[in-house]
């Protein structure tokens, strides 16, 4: 793991001192000397909103997608609002982080994903269930789009990627899980 990423993880784990000083006070430890100020990291803005099990065939296709909030942080762990970074999203197996061979099963809802003002919302659909992949869960890898970055002057390719939490894709909930344990339709009482 590179030193800048280790520093970011350590600062996130440490608790904020209970003083009136702002979080980015002079008492905050400086980044490691081998960490350049031009290194940026993507991180999840709300990982606790991610679902562990997603049902791809429930509801309307237009309304049913996986949404992942992503932030761009600089080497000190601060939100980097001055950069625009085009993003590339790829599908991986959660257990091994191996790239899924058939990337065409990953559909981006928005044609272009881009970090603007430090944030991006990545919305995707996965068109195959985990059962077709030996019941393996999936992960999304969100990183800089190196092909698109070359055309944007303000974007450098010094951004570390981030992986989503694992998600298991199912078709629909079984009737048993929807509240009907015996499979019969519920009869309203009069």
KAWOHU-V944315 format. One record per helix or strand. SS is the DSSP state (hx for helix, st for strand). FROM is the first residue (numbers start at 1). TO is the last residue. If there is no record, write none. Layout:
[[SS & FROM & TO] [SS & FROM & TO]]
This chain:
[[hx & 3 & 13] [st & 40 & 44] [hx & 47 & 49] [st & 53 & 55] [st & 66 & 73] [st & 79 & 79] [st & 85 & 93] [st & 99 & 99] [hx & 103 & 105] [st & 106 & 108] [st & 113 & 116] [st & 119 & 126] [hx & 130 & 133] [st & 138 & 144] [hx & 146 & 149] [st & 159 & 160] [st & 162 & 163] [st & 167 & 170] [hx & 175 & 178]]
